[in-house]
């Protein structure tokens, strides 16, 4: 049951992050889930130590963990967009 919740929450976080960054039209459901889960890993690695909150990957399900996971997903999408633009120019 935890895996199902993890996938659903990861998908929602990935979708919200794609709306914030403006890449929603380019992503499908599977990519939203991947972005949410990988974003939670990035958020846990970069942001979590600074504020002391967990992520959805660690089983924490509260507002702070959702915020950390969302911030990590936004960071991931911004980096991917920067790489896409750099390769399109070059």
DAHUNOR-V657747 format. One record per residue. RES is the residue in one letter. SS is DSSP state (@ for helix, = for strand, . for the rest). Layout:
BEGIN
res:RES ss:SS
res:RES ss:SS
END
This chain:
BEGIN
res:X ss:.
res:X ss:@
res:X ss:@
res:X ss:@
res:X ss:@
res:X ss:@
res:X ss:@
res:X ss:@
res:X ss:@
res:X ss:@
res:X ss:@
res:X ss:@
res:X ss:@
res:X ss:@
res:X ss:@
res:X ss:@
res:X ss:@
res:X ss:@
res:X ss:@
res:X ss:@
res:X ss:@
res:X ss:.
res:X ss:.
res:X ss:@
res:X ss:@
res:X ss:@
res:X ss:.
res:X ss:.
res:X ss:@
res:X ss:@
res:X ss:@
res:X ss:@
res:X ss:@
res:X ss:@
res:X ss:@
res:X ss:@
res:X ss:@
res:X ss:@
res:X ss:@
res:X ss:@
res:X ss:@
res:X ss:@
res:X ss:@
res:X ss:@
res:X ss:@
res:X ss:@
res:X ss:.
res:X ss:@
res:X ss:@
res:X ss:@
res:X ss:@
res:X ss:.
res:X ss:.
res:X ss:.
res:X ss:.
res:X ss:@
res:X ss:@
res:X ss:@
res:X ss:.
res:X ss:.
res:X ss:.
res:X ss:.
res:X ss:@
res:X ss:@
res:X ss:@
res:X ss:@
res:X ss:@
res:X ss:@
res:X ss:@
res:X ss:@
res:X ss:@
res:X ss:@
res:X ss:@
res:X ss:@
res:X ss:@
res:X ss:@
res:X ss:@
res:X ss:@
res:X ss:@
res:X ss:@
res:X ss:@
res:X ss:@
res:X ss:@
res:X ss:@
res:X ss:@
res:X ss:@
res:X ss:@
res:X ss:@
res:X ss:@
res:X ss:.
END
